[in-house]
Amino acid sequence: MEANIGLIIGIAVLVLFVIFFFYFVPLGLWITAIFSGARVGIGTLIGMRLRKVNTSDIIRPYISAIKADLDLDVGQMEAHYLAGGNVQRVVQALISADRANIELPWKRATAIDLAGRD
């Protein structure tokens, strides 16, 4: 009888862990990032969710940046998002500048975005 109670408690803990995992980890977005070559850790995604950051608003532009061969950091992108910036617009500007052979560093692009200029 005691073994059955231990088994039931173990199964309940496992079910709660699985629910917690799928609540905090956007699995579809993580798989998309992995197959796109953008290495994003599950811990990073969980941290974003805990900080109430829309993971899609960070990871999708990050994937675009990786595909365009830009060396960006997810942490910097998240910081810009939390500062009220538009990460997608900044990444698109960096990609456009790179294609036009215009040097546009991340800090300058984010400063322009936060100043409200295009």
LUMNUFI-229490 format. One line per field, with one value per residue: residue number from 1; x negated, z negated, y of N, C-alpha, C in turn; chain. Coordinates in nm, 4 decimals. Example, Ala and Ser with C-alpha at 12.3 -4.5 7.8 and 13.67 -1.06 7.14 Angstrom:
REM LUMNUFI-229490
seq [1 2]
nc1 [-1.3190 -1.2850]
nc3 [-0.7800 -0.7080]
nc2 [-0.5690 -0.2250]
cac1 [-1.2300 -1.3670]
cac3 [-0.7800 -0.7140]
cac2 [-0.4500 -0.1060]
cc1 [-1.3200 -1.2900]
cc3 [-0.7800 -0.7870]
cc2 [-0.3300 0.0030]
mol [A A]
This chain:
REM LUMNUFI-229490
seq [1 2 3 4 5 6 7 8 9 10 11 12 13 14 15 16 17 18 19 20 21 22 23 24 25 26 27 28 29 30 31 32 33 34 35 36 37 38 39 40 41 42 43 44 45 46 47 48 49 50 51 52 53 54 55 56 57 58 59 60 61 62 63 64 65 66 67 68 69 70 71 72 73 74 75 76 77 78 79 80 81 82 83 84 85 86 87 88 89 90 91 92 93 94 95 96 97 98 99 100 101 102 103 104 105 106 107 108 109 110 111 112 113 114 115 116 117 118]
nc1 [-0.0817 -0.1942 -0.3849 -0.2303 -0.1258 -0.3592 -0.4236 -0.2058 -0.2416 -0.4885 -0.4185 -0.2380 -0.4099 -0.5747 -0.3877 -0.3173 -0.5660 -0.5941 -0.3770 -0.4581 -0.6941 -0.5999 -0.4451 -0.6242 -0.8148 -0.8204 -0.7782 -0.7500 -0.8612 -1.1209 -1.2088 -1.1935 -1.3934 -1.6212 -1.6351 -1.6816 -1.9347 -1.9894 -2.1079 -1.9465 -1.9039 -1.7016 -1.6829 -1.7247 -1.4891 -1.3017 -1.3799 -1.3154 -1.0366 -0.9776 -1.0497 -0.8502 -0.8664 -0.7823 -0.8561 -0.8576 -0.8867 -1.1531 -1.3012 -1.2293 -1.3281 -1.5961 -1.6513 -1.6280 -1.8474 -2.0602 -2.0356 -2.1029 -2.3652 -2.4548 -2.6100 -2.4593 -2.3423 -2.1246 -2.0654 -2.1185 -1.9242 -1.6930 -1.7201 -1.6885 -1.4248 -1.2955 -1.3476 -1.1679 -1.1958 -1.1727 -1.2488 -1.2372 -1.2301 -1.4803 -1.6571 -1.5911 -1.6788 -1.9536 -2.0141 -1.9510 -2.1362 -2.3739 -2.3606 -2.3803 -2.6363 -2.6864 -2.8122 -2.6651 -2.6428 -2.5123 -2.4479 -2.4130 -2.1999 -1.9972 -1.9790 -1.8843 -1.6366 -1.5121 -1.4994 -1.2974 -1.3186 -1.3283]
nc3 [0.0000 -0.0816 0.1152 0.3380 0.2815 0.2865 0.5562 0.6787 0.5874 0.7080 0.9816 0.9907 0.9356 1.1610 1.3654 1.2959 1.3380 1.6167 1.7067 1.6092 1.7586 2.0287 2.0079 1.9600 2.1634 2.4916 2.7046 2.9841 3.0975 3.0000 3.1306 3.3955 3.3879 3.3360 3.5685 3.7495 3.7075 3.5073 3.2009 2.9160 2.5792 2.3628 2.1051 2.1444 2.2772 2.0784 1.8852 2.0210 2.0315 1.7587 1.7090 1.8349 2.1108 2.4486 2.6121 2.8829 3.0031 2.9705 3.0485 3.3182 3.4698 3.3999 3.5288 3.7933 3.7970 3.7596 3.9931 4.1740 4.1248 3.9136 3.6126 3.3357 2.9978 2.7882 2.5349 2.5492 2.7316 2.5892 2.3786 2.5167 2.5995 2.3491 2.2805 2.4272 2.6981 3.0525 3.1557 3.3893 3.5928 3.5560 3.6109 3.8789 3.9869 3.9365 4.0982 4.3513 4.3611 4.3546 4.5966 4.7694 4.7304 4.5223 4.2244 3.9286 3.6046 3.3331 3.0972 3.1901 3.3678 3.1926 3.0311 3.2124 3.2655 3.0113 2.9848 3.1479 3.4184 3.7667]
nc2 [-0.1195 0.1261 0.1540 0.2011 0.4545 0.6070 0.5728 0.6987 0.9610 1.0138 1.0000 1.2126 1.4285 1.4138 1.4683 1.7321 1.8534 1.8209 1.9751 2.2267 2.2553 2.2671 2.4940 2.7042 2.6803 2.7585 2.5299 2.4867 2.7187 2.6968 2.4639 2.5534 2.7501 2.5927 2.4310 2.6296 2.7037 2.8763 2.8856 2.8523 2.8310 2.6277 2.7202 2.9923 3.0626 3.0037 3.1897 3.4264 3.4023 3.4153 3.6766 3.8011 3.8464 3.8532 3.5772 3.5192 3.7688 3.8144 3.5843 3.5253 3.7568 3.7118 3.4706 3.5614 3.7354 3.5564 3.4056 3.6035 3.6249 3.7843 3.8805 3.8689 3.9125 3.7366 3.8292 4.1068 4.1771 4.1170 4.2991 4.5392 4.5105 4.5106 4.7708 4.9028 4.9060 4.8255 4.5291 4.3750 4.5693 4.6918 4.4805 4.4322 4.6752 4.6531 4.4333 4.5388 4.7504 4.6050 4.4668 4.6813 4.7540 4.9338 5.0523 4.9809 4.9782 4.7743 4.9205 5.1841 5.1496 5.0657 5.2912 5.4805 5.3667 5.3779 5.6502 5.7127 5.7445 5.6474]
cac1 [0.0000 -0.2821 -0.4508 -0.1337 -0.1185 -0.4829 -0.4117 -0.1084 -0.3069 -0.5898 -0.3505 -0.1836 -0.5222 -0.6145 -0.2853 -0.3339 -0.6880 -0.5653 -0.2911 -0.5455 -0.7859 -0.5305 -0.3948 -0.7328 -0.8986 -0.7479 -0.8495 -0.7507 -0.9580 -1.2537 -1.2422 -1.2191 -1.5247 -1.7246 -1.6472 -1.7282 -2.0751 -1.9998 -2.1171 -1.8832 -1.8842 -1.5712 -1.6937 -1.7064 -1.3461 -1.2325 -1.4110 -1.2351 -0.8976 -0.9694 -1.0596 -0.7321 -0.9068 -0.7236 -0.9715 -0.8502 -0.9378 -1.2989 -1.3604 -1.2111 -1.4328 -1.7262 -1.6655 -1.6561 -1.9848 -2.1500 -2.0279 -2.1724 -2.5046 -2.4872 -2.6476 -2.3840 -2.3266 -1.9857 -2.0556 -2.1085 -1.7935 -1.5942 -1.7350 -1.6273 -1.2799 -1.2513 -1.3590 -1.0580 -1.2338 -1.1171 -1.3623 -1.2218 -1.2682 -1.6251 -1.7244 -1.5727 -1.7683 -2.0901 -2.0266 -1.9540 -2.2641 -2.4783 -2.3512 -2.4232 -2.7739 -2.6884 -2.8426 -2.5653 -2.6557 -2.3903 -2.4172 -2.3613 -2.0676 -1.8998 -1.9613 -1.7967 -1.5026 -1.4550 -1.4751 -1.1748 -1.3472 -1.3307]
cac3 [0.0000 -0.0872 0.2447 0.4295 0.2498 0.3395 0.7021 0.7140 0.5644 0.8125 1.1079 0.9784 0.9492 1.3015 1.4424 1.2671 1.4055 1.7607 1.7253 1.5874 1.8717 2.1486 1.9856 1.9668 2.2817 2.6185 2.7711 3.1288 3.1282 2.9707 3.2400 3.5125 3.3699 3.3495 3.7087 3.8257 3.6760 3.3971 3.0775 2.8021 2.4737 2.2974 1.9892 2.1935 2.3033 1.9489 1.8265 2.0897 1.9869 1.6208 1.7135 1.9100 2.2440 2.5543 2.6705 3.0282 3.0430 2.9620 3.1190 3.4641 3.5242 3.3805 3.6388 3.9128 3.7867 3.7822 4.1361 4.2456 4.0816 3.8178 3.4818 3.2317 2.8722 2.7431 2.4161 2.5933 2.7955 2.4821 2.3069 2.6000 2.5905 2.2173 2.2785 2.5068 2.8381 3.1485 3.1930 3.5297 3.6770 3.5433 3.6834 4.0222 4.0221 3.9391 4.2177 4.4667 4.3591 4.3897 4.7415 4.8394 4.6865 4.4314 4.0890 3.8307 3.4855 3.2573 3.0034 3.2643 3.4204 3.0831 2.9881 3.3118 3.2451 2.8872 3.0041 3.2259 3.5600 3.8506]
cac2 [0.0000 0.2424 0.1644 0.2621 0.5972 0.6643 0.5737 0.8022 1.0902 1.0274 1.0300 1.3482 1.5214 1.4094 1.5392 1.8747 1.8973 1.8291 2.0924 2.3418 2.2629 2.3129 2.6295 2.8009 2.6632 2.7525 2.4211 2.5075 2.8240 2.6421 2.3716 2.6378 2.8123 2.4897 2.3918 2.7451 2.7258 2.9718 2.8073 2.9185 2.7329 2.6223 2.8087 3.1289 3.0806 3.0063 3.3198 3.5276 3.3891 3.4632 3.8226 3.8438 3.8884 3.7717 3.5076 3.5281 3.9002 3.8111 3.4706 3.5364 3.8446 3.6476 3.3749 3.6417 3.7853 3.4427 3.3735 3.7108 3.6159 3.8901 3.8271 3.9386 3.8416 3.7321 3.9137 4.2461 4.1932 4.1175 4.4262 4.6432 4.4872 4.5557 4.9167 4.9570 4.9118 4.7313 4.4445 4.3355 4.6828 4.7117 4.3721 4.4574 4.7857 4.6000 4.3490 4.6293 4.8211 4.5084 4.4409 4.8021 4.7796 5.0483 5.0068 5.0235 4.8936 4.7455 5.0300 5.2990 5.1132 5.0662 5.4304 5.5427 5.3119 5.4310 5.7933 5.7251 5.7689 5.5259]
cc1 [-0.0863 -0.3544 -0.3581 -0.1223 -0.2428 -0.4788 -0.3166 -0.1693 -0.4124 -0.5287 -0.2945 -0.2936 -0.5682 -0.5162 -0.2971 -0.4583 -0.6636 -0.4777 -0.3733 -0.6362 -0.7163 -0.4695 -0.5053 -0.8190 -0.8104 -0.8202 -0.8580 -0.8538 -1.1007 -1.2990 -1.2726 -1.3576 -1.6369 -1.7450 -1.6920 -1.8754 -2.0971 -1.9962 -2.0641 -1.8549 -1.7449 -1.5712 -1.6745 -1.5589 -1.2663 -1.2568 -1.3303 -1.0902 -0.8808 -0.9778 -0.9466 -0.7683 -0.8398 -0.8388 -0.9733 -0.9068 -1.0899 -1.3567 -1.3436 -1.3094 -1.5734 -1.7533 -1.6977 -1.7999 -2.0861 -2.1524 -2.1015 -2.3195 -2.5476 -2.5157 -2.5799 -2.3682 -2.1807 -1.9666 -2.0423 -1.9723 -1.6833 -1.6001 -1.6706 -1.4749 -1.2255 -1.2605 -1.2505 -1.0884 -1.1665 -1.2324 -1.3555 -1.2689 -1.4192 -1.7003 -1.7094 -1.6627 -1.9133 -2.1135 -2.0362 -2.0868 -2.3779 -2.4782 -2.3983 -2.5669 -2.7860 -2.7137 -2.7408 -2.5763 -2.5218 -2.3514 -2.3586 -2.2206 -1.9619 -1.8754 -1.8681 -1.6532 -1.4374 -1.4276 -1.3502 -1.1967 -1.3458 -1.4638]
cc3 [0.0000 0.0453 0.3461 0.4059 0.3031 0.4909 0.7473 0.6960 0.6717 0.9466 1.1047 0.9952 1.0944 1.3888 1.4197 1.3351 1.5550 1.7899 1.7107 1.7081 1.9944 2.1313 2.0078 2.0920 2.4056 2.7113 2.9225 3.1711 3.1044 3.0829 3.3670 3.5043 3.3909 3.4965 3.7981 3.8005 3.5653 3.2669 2.9604 2.6986 2.4137 2.1750 2.0272 2.2165 2.1740 1.8798 1.8899 2.0429 1.8449 1.6133 1.7950 2.0445 2.3436 2.6312 2.8222 3.0789 3.0376 3.0538 3.2702 3.5265 3.5079 3.4917 3.7677 3.9125 3.8124 3.9299 4.2203 4.2062 3.9964 3.6831 3.3728 3.1106 2.8278 2.6215 2.4506 2.6556 2.6899 2.4033 2.3854 2.5961 2.4581 2.2016 2.3623 2.6544 2.9219 3.2059 3.3404 3.6222 3.6725 3.6221 3.8338 4.0694 4.0297 4.0620 4.3419 4.4746 4.3996 4.5394 4.8234 4.8036 4.6051 4.2917 3.9922 3.7102 3.4116 3.1677 3.0751 3.3164 3.3106 3.0318 3.0833 3.2914 3.1202 2.8955 3.0880 3.3721 3.6350 3.9179]
cc2 [0.1263 0.2631 0.2305 0.4125 0.6688 0.6745 0.6838 0.9413 1.1157 1.0644 1.1720 1.4530 1.5274 1.4863 1.6901 1.9311 1.9150 1.9507 2.2204 2.3633 2.3204 2.4515 2.7326 2.7897 2.6571 2.6540 2.4406 2.6103 2.7757 2.5492 2.4502 2.7009 2.7113 2.4530 2.5069 2.7748 2.8273 2.8930 2.8891 2.8114 2.7402 2.7138 2.9550 3.1579 3.0873 3.1406 3.4319 3.5231 3.4416 3.6155 3.8847 3.9066 3.7952 3.7064 3.5169 3.6609 3.9077 3.7037 3.4812 3.6364 3.7860 3.5465 3.4496 3.6921 3.6742 3.4065 3.4780 3.7193 3.7358 3.8258 3.9098 3.8489 3.8498 3.8224 4.0613 4.2731 4.2008 4.2486 4.5402 4.6317 4.5406 4.7076 4.9830 4.9665 4.8053 4.6488 4.4061 4.4475 4.7061 4.6049 4.3920 4.5719 4.7384 4.5130 4.4363 4.7036 4.7286 4.4806 4.5602 4.8411 4.9086 4.9947 5.0669 4.9315 4.8802 4.8632 5.1511 5.2696 5.1161 5.2079 5.5045 5.4957 5.3707 5.5809 5.8173 5.7561 5.6373 5.5107]
mol [A A A A A A A A A A A A A A A A A A A A A A A A A A A A A A A A A A A A A A A A A A A A A A A A A A A A A A A A A A A A A A A A A A A A A A A A A A A A A A A A A A A A A A A A A A A A A A A A A A A A A A A A A A A A A A A A A A A A A A]
